[in-house]
Each structure stands twice: as structure tokens, then as C-alpha cells.
Amino acid sequence: MSEPVTVREVGPRDGLQLVGTVMPTQTKLNWITRQAAAGFKEIEVTSFVPPKLMPQFADAAEVTMSANAVPGLTASTLALNLKGGIRALQAGAQVVNFVLSASEAHNQSNVRCSTEASIRAFRGLLDWQWQNAPQTRVTVAIATSFGCSLQGDVPEAQVCAIAAQLAEAKAAEITLADTVGYANPHQVKRLFRAVAAEVGEVPLAAHFHDTRGMGLANVLAALDCGITKFDAALAGLGGCPFAPGATGNIATEDTVYMLENMGLRTGVDLDALLRLREDFAGWLPDEPLQGRLGTAGIARTFAPAA
């Protein structure tokens, strides 16, 4: 049997946060439902941020509640502060992914507070969750783990220290995120191994952007470190609105294709995913879509993992 690897779709959140045209709620739910039917077990469906700042997510509660009804799907959501995290849990989110930045400059730009203040907010969210929604999971992503377009270098020791605090607080999972596409494979291996030594049994995941064409190479590097969960966005959509030049997640279809070609089982029906991508292009006609598989198609020699 091939080894299982999880690809978590983050397009409905990360992919849409830079899209100016608000996607209708029913279109979002159609997207989520069809991608779940294609074999995706976890999808980050929305973001609980102030609607005045991001009208795209004004329907966060409705999307969350509807996504919870999709058979076999774990619908995760994003929060940047304590208030957003509580709103997500109150809306019925099965997983809340709390995001903070290793870069002080990015954290100030993103949530208007220090990284240390965000860690305190994360602890507060865990306290609220344990008391009010113990059946749920609160995970955390460390943005700009590999560098920052505002600050520049982010010391690896700083990322490790933050990860250690989050693990001590009982985070259900920690994601290292290359928010601005600065990472390279050597750096990925070094940082994941260092963080793994700090956090013990806490599961680690990876979130890579393909801003500079290094995304899939970084996936391979993380695989070498034992990482088996990766975020990706359909057609490579997305980026961070609070970091200059931060464009493009790794494309979900390209990521699945590479993993399956390597004999790593994702459980994804690639043909169904590409049919969804074709319709997706019609939903966002003004958005440039990325990813090679959508253009080249599946090779005749392709054989999915057993």
C-alpha cells in the first residue's frame, strides 16, 4: 500500500482573500461540496475576520454551518484574534486555525499587535474552547516562518521558540507557513527538523506559496522530514493582503498530481478535480489562474497511487 498524504484545500479562504469580486455564498458551497466529493477530507472554508475589512467573508457563519453538513468533510476556519476564534466556534467550526506571525512587522500589519500578544490571544482561545466546545480542535499556523517581505530575515530560533510556546499551550497542530514565498528546500528541511525537536508529539503541517517557483520543491523537502499534511489552493489562487508581493499558493491540482505520481496516496479523484477547475475559471473570469496541470492536462502515463 502507498503512504497516505493529506492535501488540505485552502482556496475558499486563502484563495479568495485577495479576490475583489465577492463570490456568492451558494457558489462557495458548490465549490466546497464538489471538492469534498472529489476526495478532500479537510477544506478551510472561510475566515472569521471583520466584514468591513474583508467583505468576501461576510457570510462566514453561513458557509461554516452549511459546510458542516457535507458528508465526510472536516470544515476548518481561520481566525486572527480571540474574538474571531470565538465567533468561529460559536458558528460550529469543527477546526479553528489561529494564525500569528513569526515576523513582528507582519503581525503588526496583519492584526495590529505584537506576536507575543497574539500568543496570549491563542491561549485565551484555547481556554474558551476547552470550556465551551471541547469536541472541536484549535490549530495554529506560524506565518512568515521562512522570511518576511516587510521585515526580511526571520531567525529560525525565533520560530522554534514560538512553536515551543504553542505546543506547551496544547495546540492541536502547528503549521509552518511560507506566507511570502521566500523558502527554499534546504531551509525547509532545517526549520522543520528544528521545530519538530521543540514540539514533541504535536503534529506539524506545511503551507507553501509558489511566489518564486519553489513551492513543489519545498513540498518534497518537507516530505523528507516526515511532514504528510500540506495546504494548497485550487488553481494556485491566493496570497496575503498584508505583505507586499505575497502571491499564489501552491496549486492543489499540481500538488496532488506530483504526490500521486510518487506513489503517495491523497485519496483525490484528479479527473473530478480538473473538471471542477474548469468551472472554477468561469466563476472568477477576471482572476489569473495558476498551475501547470490545468493547462497541460494529465500525462498518458499517469497512474494514481494504489
Kinemage of the C-alpha trace (Angstrom):
@kinemage 1
@onewidth
@group {chain A} dominant
@subgroup {mainchain}
@vectorlist {calphas} color= white
{ca met a 1} P 0.000 0.000 0.000
{ca ser a 2} L 1.152 3.532 -0.721
{ca glu a 3} L 1.743 6.033 2.053
{ca pro a 4} L -1.167 8.431 2.766
{ca val a 5} L -0.650 12.195 2.471
{ca thr a 6} L -3.273 14.838 3.238
{ca val a 7} L -3.811 17.834 0.964
{ca arg a 8} L -5.994 20.417 2.676
{ca glu a 9} L -7.743 22.779 0.283
{ca val a 10} L -7.494 26.406 1.469
{ca gly a 11} L -8.827 28.128 -1.642
{ca pro a 12} L -12.206 29.164 -0.195
{ca arg a 13} L -10.261 31.109 2.432
{ca asp a 14} L -6.708 31.910 1.338
{ca gly a 15} L -7.565 31.813 -2.349
{ca leu a 16} L -10.470 34.238 -2.091
{ca gln a 17} L -8.979 36.760 0.324
{ca leu a 18} L -7.301 38.700 -2.496
{ca val a 19} L -10.267 38.454 -4.887
{ca gly a 20} L -12.102 41.772 -5.132
{ca thr a 21} L -15.335 40.330 -6.505
{ca val a 22} L -17.356 38.695 -3.741
{ca met a 23} L -18.166 35.104 -4.663
{ca pro a 24} L -21.819 34.278 -3.915
{ca thr a 25} L -22.388 32.045 -0.925
{ca gln a 26} L -24.047 29.312 -2.962
{ca thr a 27} L -21.123 29.257 -5.382
{ca lys a 28} L -18.732 28.825 -2.465
{ca leu a 29} L -20.823 25.960 -1.139
{ca asn a 30} L -20.969 24.350 -4.576
{ca trp a 31} L -17.171 24.566 -4.742
{ca ile a 32} L -16.747 23.074 -1.267
{ca thr a 33} L -19.244 20.273 -1.897
{ca arg a 34} L -17.716 19.266 -5.213
{ca gln a 35} L -14.176 19.322 -3.880
{ca ala a 36} L -15.196 17.167 -0.938
{ca ala a 37} L -16.830 14.745 -3.389
{ca ala a 38} L -13.507 14.610 -5.252
{ca gly a 39} L -11.907 13.123 -2.141
{ca phe a 40} L -10.843 16.047 0.046
{ca lys a 41} L -11.321 15.317 3.734
{ca glu a 42} L -10.486 18.787 5.076
{ca ile a 43} L -11.184 22.168 3.495
{ca glu a 44} L -10.519 25.583 5.048
{ca val a 45} L -13.859 27.093 4.131
{ca thr a 46} L -13.773 30.687 5.375
{ca ser a 47} L -12.200 33.328 7.594
{ca phe a 48} L -13.743 34.980 10.640
{ca val a 49} L -12.442 38.497 10.110
{ca pro a 50} L -14.361 41.809 10.266
{ca pro a 51} L -16.661 42.018 7.196
{ca lys a 52} L -15.784 45.700 6.826
{ca leu a 53} L -12.179 44.724 6.168
{ca met a 54} L -12.937 41.666 4.022
{ca pro a 55} L -16.491 41.640 2.598
{ca gln a 56} L -15.603 38.338 0.903
{ca phe a 57} L -16.142 36.616 4.263
{ca ala a 58} L -19.267 38.376 5.495
{ca asp a 59} L -21.035 35.015 5.087
{ca ala a 60} L -18.518 33.138 7.274
{ca ala a 61} L -21.087 31.762 9.720
{ca glu a 62} L -23.446 30.586 6.957
{ca val a 63} L -20.646 28.946 4.993
{ca thr a 64} L -19.350 27.203 8.113
{ca met a 65} L -22.728 25.824 9.139
{ca ser a 66} L -23.519 24.618 5.612
{ca ala a 67} L -20.064 23.069 5.100
{ca asn a 68} L -20.522 21.099 8.326
{ca ala a 69} L -23.360 19.241 6.606
{ca val a 70} L -21.136 17.970 3.765
{ca pro a 71} L -20.635 14.211 4.321
{ca gly a 72} L -17.136 13.163 5.303
{ca leu a 73} L -15.749 16.709 5.379
{ca thr a 74} L -13.896 18.448 8.191
{ca ala a 75} L -14.642 22.139 7.644
{ca ser a 76} L -11.888 24.260 9.144
{ca thr a 77} L -11.899 28.041 9.507
{ca leu a 78} L -9.351 30.773 10.113
{ca ala a 79} L -9.155 33.341 12.903
{ca leu a 80} L -6.628 36.076 13.601
{ca asn a 81} L -7.679 37.070 17.112
{ca leu a 82} L -9.654 35.905 20.137
{ca lys a 83} L -12.919 37.486 19.008
{ca gly a 84} L -12.726 35.867 15.577
{ca gly a 85} L -11.875 32.493 17.070
{ca ile a 86} L -14.831 32.574 19.451
{ca arg a 87} L -17.137 33.615 16.591
{ca ala a 88} L -15.902 30.638 14.581
{ca leu a 89} L -16.507 28.183 17.412
{ca gln a 90} L -19.946 29.665 18.087
{ca ala a 91} L -20.776 29.176 14.401
{ca gly a 92} L -19.979 25.483 14.751
{ca ala a 93} L -16.476 25.325 13.265
{ca gln a 94} L -15.018 21.857 13.699
{ca val a 95} L -11.468 23.231 13.470
{ca val a 96} L -10.283 26.791 14.054
{ca asn a 97} L -6.871 27.580 12.633
{ca phe a 98} L -5.434 30.555 14.516
{ca val a 99} L -2.800 32.494 12.573
{ca leu a 100} L 0.019 34.547 14.038
{ca ser a 101} L 3.295 35.713 12.528
{ca ala a 102} L 6.872 34.965 13.462
{ca ser a 103} L 7.703 38.368 11.970
{ca glu a 104} L 6.793 41.234 14.299
{ca ala a 105} L 6.392 43.557 11.324
{ca his a 106} L 3.942 41.216 9.620
{ca asn a 107} L 1.982 40.573 12.807
{ca gln a 108} L 1.570 44.311 13.312
{ca ser a 109} L 0.473 44.725 9.694
{ca asn a 110} L -1.883 41.752 9.817
{ca val a 111} L -3.530 42.065 13.252
{ca arg a 112} L -2.196 45.310 14.718
{ca cys a 113} L -0.491 43.732 17.704
{ca ser a 114} L 2.756 42.036 18.690
{ca thr a 115} L 3.444 38.360 18.180
{ca glu a 116} L 3.513 37.894 21.944
{ca ala a 117} L 0.045 39.441 22.199
{ca ser a 118} L -1.183 37.022 19.536
{ca ile a 119} L 0.234 34.088 21.516
{ca arg a 120} L -1.697 35.300 24.571
{ca ala a 121} L -4.856 35.545 22.423
{ca phe a 122} L -4.261 31.980 21.227
{ca arg a 123} L -4.038 30.778 24.821
{ca gly a 124} L -7.259 32.640 25.562
{ca leu a 125} L -8.984 30.946 22.650
{ca leu a 126} L -7.863 27.530 23.884
{ca asp a 127} L -9.253 28.331 27.340
{ca trp a 128} L -12.602 29.306 25.798
{ca gln a 129} L -12.649 26.214 23.597
{ca trp a 130} L -11.907 23.808 26.453
{ca gln a 131} L -14.762 25.274 28.481
{ca asn a 132} L -17.352 25.730 25.741
{ca ala a 133} L -16.556 23.497 22.747
{ca pro a 134} L -14.261 20.661 23.903
{ca gln a 135} L -15.233 18.485 20.932
{ca thr a 136} L -13.532 20.893 18.499
{ca arg a 137} L -9.869 21.407 17.603
{ca val a 138} L -7.835 24.621 17.694
{ca thr a 139} L -4.759 24.568 15.492
{ca val a 140} L -2.257 27.310 14.760
{ca ala a 141} L -0.206 28.499 11.789
{ca ile a 142} L 3.030 30.449 12.170
{ca ala a 143} L 3.022 32.845 9.229
{ca thr a 144} L 6.276 34.197 7.728
{ca ser a 145} L 8.190 31.282 9.239
{ca phe a 146} L 10.705 31.381 6.384
{ca gly a 147} L 11.087 35.133 5.901
{ca cys a 148} L 9.054 38.309 5.561
{ca ser a 149} L 8.719 40.893 2.785
{ca leu a 150} L 8.283 43.595 5.450
{ca gln a 151} L 10.958 42.588 7.956
{ca gly a 152} L 13.302 40.468 5.854
{ca asp a 153} L 15.031 37.692 7.770
{ca val a 154} L 13.089 35.832 10.455
{ca pro a 155} L 15.507 33.997 12.791
{ca glu a 156} L 14.907 30.255 12.944
{ca ala a 157} L 15.465 30.329 16.698
{ca gln a 158} L 12.546 32.730 16.975
{ca val a 159} L 10.249 30.389 15.024
{ca cys a 160} L 11.310 27.482 17.236
{ca ala a 161} L 10.672 29.488 20.410
{ca ile a 162} L 7.192 30.458 19.216
{ca ala a 163} L 6.415 26.856 18.243
{ca ala a 164} L 7.525 25.646 21.671
{ca gln a 165} L 5.132 28.071 23.379
{ca leu a 166} L 2.255 26.978 21.133
{ca ala a 167} L 2.980 23.318 21.824
{ca glu a 168} L 3.107 23.989 25.555
{ca ala a 169} L -0.322 25.646 25.241
{ca lys a 170} L -1.645 22.368 23.731
{ca ala a 171} L -2.129 23.383 20.104
{ca ala a 172} L -3.768 20.509 18.230
{ca glu a 173} L -1.491 21.077 15.216
{ca ile a 174} L 1.179 23.576 14.142
{ca thr a 175} L 1.632 24.699 10.550
{ca leu a 176} L 4.784 26.414 9.335
{ca ala a 177} L 3.743 28.861 6.630
{ca asp a 178} L 5.857 30.380 3.883
{ca thr a 179} L 3.496 33.340 3.589
{ca val a 180} L 5.555 35.340 1.101
{ca gly a 181} L 7.260 32.592 -0.892
{ca tyr a 182} L 10.773 33.063 0.483
{ca ala a 183} L 11.555 29.457 1.450
{ca asn a 184} L 13.996 27.103 -0.247
{ca pro a 185} L 14.231 23.312 0.215
{ca his a 186} L 17.379 23.396 2.353
{ca gln a 187} L 15.788 25.949 4.687
{ca val a 188} L 12.562 23.929 4.824
{ca lys a 189} L 14.380 20.800 5.970
{ca arg a 190} L 16.429 22.689 8.544
{ca leu a 191} L 13.460 24.530 10.074
{ca phe a 192} L 11.024 21.613 10.168
{ca arg a 193} L 13.618 19.404 11.866
{ca ala a 194} L 14.414 22.130 14.403
{ca val a 195} L 10.742 22.784 15.174
{ca ala a 196} L 9.958 19.063 15.417
{ca ala a 197} L 12.641 18.770 18.101
{ca glu a 198} L 10.892 21.519 20.081
{ca val a 199} L 7.244 20.449 19.881
{ca gly a 200} L 7.409 16.730 20.594
{ca glu a 201} L 4.263 14.863 19.549
{ca val a 202} L 2.348 17.888 18.233
{ca pro a 203} L 1.574 17.231 14.532
{ca leu a 204} L 3.214 19.548 12.011
{ca ala a 205} L 1.858 20.699 8.639
{ca ala a 206} L 3.180 22.879 5.810
{ca his a 207} L 1.745 25.861 3.945
{ca phe a 208} L 3.803 26.888 0.917
{ca his a 209} L 3.382 29.613 -1.655
{ca asp a 210} L 4.737 29.311 -5.178
{ca thr a 211} L 5.522 33.014 -5.491
{ca arg a 212} L 9.025 32.315 -6.793
{ca gly a 213} L 8.502 28.847 -8.242
{ca met a 214} L 9.799 26.928 -5.225
{ca gly a 215} L 6.516 25.587 -3.892
{ca leu a 216} L 6.585 21.946 -5.011
{ca ala a 217} L 10.318 21.644 -4.321
{ca asn a 218} L 9.556 22.762 -0.776
{ca val a 219} L 6.813 20.113 -0.516
{ca leu a 220} L 9.415 17.459 -1.381
{ca ala a 221} L 11.778 18.840 1.242
{ca ala a 222} L 9.068 18.728 3.906
{ca leu a 223} L 8.172 15.165 2.905
{ca asp a 224} L 11.781 14.220 3.594
{ca cys a 225} L 11.235 15.474 7.151
{ca gly a 226} L 8.158 13.316 7.649
{ca ile a 227} L 5.544 16.010 7.005
{ca thr a 228} L 2.411 14.487 5.485
{ca lys a 229} L -0.101 17.362 5.520
{ca phe a 230} L 0.034 20.234 3.044
{ca asp a 231} L -2.144 23.249 2.323
{ca ala a 232} L -2.868 24.094 -1.307
{ca ala a 233} L -5.344 26.227 -3.267
{ca leu a 234} L -7.217 25.315 -6.419
{ca ala a 235} L -5.542 26.908 -9.466
{ca gly a 236} L -2.860 28.414 -7.215
{ca leu a 237} L -5.119 31.248 -6.143
{ca gly a 238} L -4.406 33.436 -3.155
{ca gly a 239} L -1.806 35.346 -1.211
{ca cys a 240} L -1.509 37.615 1.806
{ca pro a 241} L -3.123 41.072 1.555
{ca phe a 242} L -0.855 42.447 4.281
{ca ala a 243} L 2.521 41.518 2.782
{ca pro a 244} L 3.775 43.140 -0.435
{ca gly a 245} L 4.377 40.686 -3.268
{ca ala a 246} L 2.861 37.679 -1.480
{ca thr a 247} L 1.053 35.903 -4.296
{ca gly a 248} L -0.087 32.422 -5.103
{ca asn a 249} L -0.412 29.265 -3.043
{ca ile a 250} L 0.856 26.018 -4.489
{ca ala a 251} L -1.796 24.754 -6.910
{ca thr a 252} L -3.873 21.925 -5.455
{ca glu a 253} L -4.086 20.015 -8.721
{ca asp a 254} L -0.326 20.173 -9.321
{ca thr a 255} L 0.378 19.108 -5.741
{ca val a 256} L -1.980 16.123 -5.909
{ca tyr a 257} L -0.577 15.092 -9.289
{ca met a 258} L 3.006 15.137 -8.013
{ca leu a 259} L 2.207 13.224 -4.826
{ca glu a 260} L 0.166 10.554 -6.603
{ca asn a 261} L 2.880 10.178 -9.257
{ca met a 262} L 5.314 9.478 -6.432
{ca gly a 263} L 3.105 6.735 -5.035
{ca leu a 264} L 1.792 8.828 -2.152
{ca arg a 265} L -1.937 8.319 -1.695
{ca thr a 266} L -4.049 11.509 -1.411
{ca gly a 267} L -7.468 9.927 -1.962
{ca val a 268} L -8.255 12.604 -4.558
{ca asp a 269} L -10.011 11.938 -7.857
{ca leu a 270} L -7.813 14.045 -10.120
{ca asp a 271} L -10.215 13.963 -13.078
{ca ala a 272} L -13.031 15.300 -10.886
{ca leu a 273} L -10.704 17.980 -9.524
{ca leu a 274} L -9.774 19.175 -13.017
{ca arg a 275} L -13.444 19.306 -14.042
{ca leu a 276} L -14.046 21.497 -11.016
{ca arg a 277} L -11.120 23.714 -12.038
{ca glu a 278} L -12.730 24.277 -15.452
{ca asp a 279} L -15.935 25.526 -13.827
{ca phe a 280} L -13.914 27.499 -11.290
{ca ala a 281} L -12.377 29.532 -14.111
{ca gly a 282} L -15.898 30.610 -15.097
{ca trp a 283} L -16.741 31.669 -11.566
{ca leu a 284} L -13.742 34.022 -11.447
{ca pro a 285} L -13.319 35.133 -15.075
{ca asp a 286} L -11.147 38.134 -14.180
{ca glu a 287} L -8.695 36.243 -11.993
{ca pro a 288} L -5.466 34.836 -13.467
{ca leu a 289} L -5.316 31.153 -12.584
{ca gln a 290} L -2.038 29.347 -11.977
{ca gly a 291} L -0.933 25.716 -12.034
{ca arg a 292} L 0.549 23.646 -14.852
{ca leu a 293} L -1.867 20.707 -14.821
{ca gly a 294} L -4.827 22.876 -15.719
{ca thr a 295} L -3.037 23.824 -18.933
{ca ala a 296} L -1.107 20.664 -19.833
{ca gly a 297} L -3.542 18.040 -18.579
{ca ile a 298} L -2.760 14.632 -17.118
{ca ala a 299} L 0.028 12.653 -18.801
{ca arg a 300} L -0.941 9.445 -20.599
{ca thr a 301} L 1.489 7.540 -18.403
{ca phe a 302} L -0.002 8.822 -15.124
{ca ala a 303} L -1.032 6.128 -12.650
{ca pro a 304} L -2.529 7.187 -9.314
{ca ala a 305} L -1.135 5.706 -6.127
{ca ala a 306} L -2.593 2.314 -5.214
